[in-house]
Amino acid sequence: MKKKKKTHDAAAVNGLLVRRPIRRWFPLFILPTFVCFIIGFVWPFIQGIYLSFCNFNTPKDASWVGFANYVKAFSDTGFIHAFTNTASFAVVSILTINVIAFLIAYALTQKMAGANLFRTVFFMPNLIGGVVLGYIWSMIFDAILKGYNTYLTANATYGFWGLVILVAWQQIGYMMIIYIAGFQAVPGDMLEAAKIDGATGWQTLTRVIIPNIMPSITICTFLTLTNSFKMFDQNLALTGGAPNIMFNGAKVNMTELLALNIYNTYNINAKWHGAAQAKAVVFFLLVAVLAIAQLTATRSKEVQQ
């Protein structure tokens, strides 16, 4: 007993000796990162909120106009259409990406031959930049649609589903890796117990596997949700928002998503810089609220182990 006590006391002393200098010097090591965070994120974020209430060409010549930019933003038909378009795109892409990634991950964890090769192949599209993918897929779609005497940017439906296919092809492999990690973390004794109890494959999947991989579902849903709302480069390269039509007396880009709409608004002229910044603030609040709501909803269903 005395030997164990000495060992315990020695470990406690050693732990204290290690923690003491860390507590004393950690501010020195964390300070550079904290300063970079303030300069690169916090200050631009605060300045962006301020500029959303101003007319400006550059931040130095900003003049306060109150909520006029927000009124201007919400009266923009293109912004409202981009919001509804983005919401529809987010719902479709979240379901498509997560369902297919889940099924592929489930198949690749069933001890099939060549599983590692398939994982690599499915993940590779995620390594290609969005702009490159956009231009490559625009040529692929136009080559296919040429036989129907049309092209991708001539029809809003083609453009919408082209974006869905592109993003799904790019992100499914990444989400698949997360789901595979979730499948591999399912306790083996629970699977064995379900097998002994005579559970079918469907019962094992729905009552054992899915509840245990809810953390992976939470992460993948969060990533696909935020990526869908923030998508810009693929949208710019694939369709550029085309086709353009007149709607309620205003030109509307039918396949334009929110991020591209903000970018295009800013580039109209200096009079629209403030409205574009107001749209960006609304955009941030929208994505933040949706992401927090989604995390809260899915985390409440996670199994505590």
matplotlib code that plots the C-alpha trace (Angstrom):
import matplotlib.pyplot as plt

x = [0.0, 2.9, 4.5, 1.3, 0.9, 4.4, 3.8, 0.6, 2.3, 5.2, 2.8, 0.9, 4.1, 5.3, 1.9, 2.1, 5.6, 4.5, 1.3, 2.9, 5.1, 2.3, 0.0, 2.7, 3.8, 0.8, -0.3, 3.1, 2.5, -1.2, -0.7, 0.5, -2.4, -4.8, -3.5, -3.7, -7.3, -8.2, -6.5, -7.7, -11.2, -12.7, -11.7, -12.8, -16.1, -16.8, -15.8, -18.1, -21.1, -20.4, -20.0, -23.3, -24.9, -22.8, -22.4, -18.7, -16.2, -13.4, -13.7, -12.0, -14.7, -17.7, -20.7, -23.5, -26.9, -28.6, -30.8, -31.1, -28.7, -30.8, -34.0, -32.2, -31.0, -34.4, -36.1, -33.7, -35.7, -32.5, -31.5, -34.9, -34.7, -31.1, -32.3, -35.1, -32.7, -30.1, -32.6, -33.8, -30.3, -29.3, -32.1, -31.5, -27.7, -27.8, -30.1, -28.2, -24.7, -25.5, -27.6, -25.2, -22.1, -23.8, -24.6, -21.1, -19.5, -21.8, -20.9, -17.1, -17.2, -18.7, -15.3, -15.5, -12.5, -10.7, -12.3, -9.2, -8.9, -12.6, -12.1, -9.3, -11.1, -14.3, -12.2, -10.1, -12.7, -12.6, -8.9, -9.9, -10.6, -14.2, -13.4, -11.6, -14.5, -17.0, -15.3, -14.7, -18.3, -19.7, -17.9, -19.2, -22.8, -22.7, -21.3, -24.2, -26.9, -25.6, -27.5, -30.7, -29.8, -29.4, -26.7, -26.4, -26.9, -29.9, -32.2, -32.5, -33.5, -30.4, -28.2, -29.7, -29.3, -25.9, -24.8, -26.3, -24.4, -21.1, -21.2, -22.4, -19.6, -17.1, -18.2, -19.6, -16.1, -15.2, -18.5, -17.9, -14.7, -16.4, -19.2, -16.6, -15.0, -18.4, -19.1, -15.8, -16.5, -19.7, -19.0, -18.5, -20.2, -23.4, -23.4, -22.7, -25.5, -27.9, -26.8, -27.3, -30.8, -31.8, -31.9, -32.2, -29.8, -32.3, -33.0, -29.3, -28.8, -31.7, -31.6, -27.9, -25.7, -27.4, -27.9, -24.2, -23.0, -25.1, -22.0, -20.9, -24.3, -24.2, -20.8, -21.7, -25.1, -23.4, -20.7, -23.1, -25.5, -22.8, -21.1, -24.3, -25.1, -21.5, -21.0, -19.5, -16.7, -18.6, -21.6, -19.4, -17.6, -20.4, -23.3, -22.3, -26.0, -27.3, -29.8, -30.9, -34.6, -36.7, -38.8, -41.0, -39.1, -35.7, -33.1, -32.8, -30.0, -32.0, -29.1, -27.5, -26.9, -26.5, -22.7, -22.6, -25.5, -23.5, -20.4, -22.4, -24.1, -20.8, -19.5, -22.5, -21.0, -19.9, -23.5, -24.2, -21.2, -23.2, -26.1, -23.8, -22.3, -25.8, -26.5, -23.3, -24.3, -27.8, -26.1, -23.8, -26.7, -28.8, -26.0, -25.2, -28.8, -29.3, -26.1, -26.7, -30.3, -29.1, -26.3, -28.8, -31.3, -28.9, -26.8, -29.9, -30.3, -26.7, -26.1, -24.1, -21.5]
y = [0.0, 2.4, 1.7, 2.6, 5.8, 6.8, 6.2, 8.2, 11.0, 11.1, 11.2, 14.1, 16.0, 15.4, 16.5, 19.7, 20.4, 20.1, 22.2, 25.0, 26.4, 25.9, 28.0, 30.6, 30.9, 30.0, 33.6, 34.3, 31.4, 32.1, 35.9, 35.8, 33.6, 35.8, 38.9, 37.4, 36.3, 39.9, 41.4, 38.9, 38.2, 40.2, 43.7, 43.1, 41.6, 44.6, 47.0, 45.1, 45.5, 49.2, 49.6, 47.9, 51.1, 53.4, 54.5, 54.0, 53.5, 52.6, 52.2, 55.6, 57.6, 55.9, 58.0, 56.9, 56.3, 54.1, 51.2, 52.5, 49.8, 47.0, 48.5, 48.6, 45.0, 43.5, 45.5, 43.9, 41.2, 39.4, 39.1, 37.6, 35.2, 34.2, 33.4, 31.1, 29.6, 28.9, 27.4, 25.0, 24.2, 23.6, 21.2, 19.1, 19.0, 18.1, 15.2, 14.0, 14.3, 12.7, 9.9, 8.8, 9.3, 7.3, 4.4, 4.3, 4.4, 1.6, -0.5, 0.1, -1.0, -4.4, -6.0, -5.7, -6.3, -3.1, -0.9, 1.2, 1.9, 2.9, 5.3, 7.0, 7.3, 8.7, 11.2, 12.6, 15.0, 16.9, 17.8, 19.8, 23.5, 24.7, 27.0, 24.2, 21.9, 24.5, 25.0, 21.2, 20.4, 23.2, 21.7, 18.2, 19.4, 21.5, 18.5, 16.4, 19.1, 19.8, 16.8, 18.5, 21.8, 23.7, 24.4, 24.7, 28.4, 28.6, 26.9, 27.6, 24.0, 22.6, 25.1, 24.3, 20.5, 21.0, 22.8, 19.9, 17.3, 19.2, 19.8, 16.3, 14.9, 17.0, 16.6, 13.0, 11.6, 13.9, 13.1, 9.4, 9.5, 11.0, 8.4, 5.6, 6.8, 6.7, 3.2, 2.0, 3.6, 1.6, -0.8, -4.3, -5.8, -4.0, -5.4, -8.8, -8.6, -7.5, -10.5, -12.9, -11.4, -12.2, -8.6, -8.2, -6.1, -3.3, -3.4, -3.4, -0.4, 1.7, 0.8, 0.2, 1.7, 5.0, 6.1, 5.4, 7.4, 10.4, 12.5, 11.8, 12.7, 15.9, 16.9, 16.0, 17.8, 20.9, 20.9, 20.3, 23.0, 25.7, 24.7, 24.9, 28.4, 29.7, 28.2, 30.8, 29.6, 26.7, 28.9, 31.6, 29.1, 26.8, 29.2, 32.7, 33.0, 32.6, 32.6, 36.2, 37.2, 40.2, 39.7, 42.5, 45.0, 43.9, 41.6, 38.4, 35.8, 32.5, 30.3, 32.9, 31.8, 34.2, 34.5, 35.2, 37.7, 39.7, 39.6, 40.9, 43.5, 45.0, 45.2, 47.1, 50.5, 52.3, 53.3, 49.6, 48.8, 49.5, 47.4, 44.5, 44.8, 44.8, 41.6, 40.1, 40.7, 39.2, 36.3, 35.7, 35.9, 33.5, 30.9, 31.2, 30.7, 27.7, 26.1, 26.5, 25.2, 22.2, 21.4, 21.7, 19.4, 16.7, 16.7, 16.1, 12.7, 11.6, 8.5, 9.2, 6.6]
z = [0.0, 0.8, -2.5, -4.4, -2.4, -3.2, -6.9, -6.7, -4.9, -7.4, -10.3, -8.7, -8.1, -11.6, -13.0, -10.9, -12.1, -15.7, -15.3, -13.4, -16.2, -18.7, -16.6, -16.2, -19.9, -22.0, -22.5, -24.2, -26.7, -27.3, -27.8, -31.4, -32.5, -30.6, -32.2, -35.7, -34.9, -33.9, -36.9, -39.5, -38.2, -35.3, -36.6, -40.2, -38.9, -36.7, -39.5, -42.0, -39.7, -39.4, -43.2, -43.7, -42.3, -44.5, -48.1, -49.1, -51.9, -49.5, -45.7, -45.1, -46.9, -45.3, -44.5, -42.2, -43.8, -41.1, -42.3, -45.9, -47.1, -45.5, -47.1, -50.4, -50.0, -49.2, -52.0, -54.5, -56.4, -57.3, -53.6, -52.7, -55.6, -54.7, -51.2, -52.3, -54.9, -52.3, -49.8, -52.5, -53.5, -49.9, -49.2, -52.3, -52.0, -48.2, -48.9, -52.0, -50.6, -47.2, -48.5, -51.2, -48.9, -46.2, -48.6, -50.1, -46.6, -45.5, -48.5, -48.1, -44.4, -45.3, -46.0, -49.7, -52.0, -53.1, -50.4, -49.9, -53.6, -53.8, -50.9, -52.6, -55.9, -54.3, -52.2, -55.1, -56.5, -53.2, -54.0, -57.1, -56.8, -57.3, -60.2, -62.1, -61.4, -62.6, -66.0, -66.5, -65.7, -67.9, -70.8, -69.9, -69.6, -72.8, -74.7, -73.4, -74.0, -77.5, -78.7, -77.5, -79.3, -76.0, -73.4, -69.6, -69.1, -71.4, -69.0, -65.2, -64.5, -66.2, -64.3, -61.0, -61.3, -62.9, -59.7, -57.6, -59.6, -59.4, -55.7, -54.9, -57.1, -55.2, -51.7, -51.5, -51.0, -48.2, -46.3, -47.0, -45.1, -42.0, -42.2, -42.5, -39.3, -37.7, -38.8, -37.5, -34.1, -33.6, -30.6, -31.8, -28.8, -29.7, -33.2, -31.8, -29.3, -32.1, -34.2, -31.3, -30.6, -34.2, -35.5, -39.2, -41.2, -41.4, -37.7, -36.9, -39.2, -37.9, -34.2, -33.6, -36.2, -37.0, -33.3, -32.8, -35.8, -35.1, -34.4, -38.0, -39.2, -37.2, -38.7, -42.3, -42.1, -40.7, -43.4, -46.3, -44.9, -44.6, -47.8, -49.7, -48.5, -48.9, -52.3, -54.7, -56.9, -58.4, -59.1, -60.7, -62.9, -63.9, -64.7, -63.6, -62.5, -66.1, -67.6, -67.0, -67.3, -66.5, -63.4, -61.9, -63.9, -62.7, -64.2, -62.3, -62.6, -62.3, -61.1, -58.8, -55.2, -52.3, -52.2, -56.0, -55.6, -53.0, -55.2, -58.2, -56.2, -55.0, -58.5, -59.9, -58.8, -55.7, -54.8, -54.2, -52.0, -48.8, -49.9, -50.8, -47.3, -45.7, -47.7, -46.4, -42.8, -43.4, -45.1, -42.1, -39.6, -41.8, -42.0, -38.3, -37.2, -39.5, -38.5, -34.7, -35.1, -37.1, -34.5, -31.7, -33.4, -34.4, -31.2, -29.1, -30.9, -30.3, -28.1, -25.0, -24.5]

ax = plt.figure().add_subplot(projection="3d")
ax.plot(x, y, z, "-o")
ax.set_aspect("equal")
plt.show()
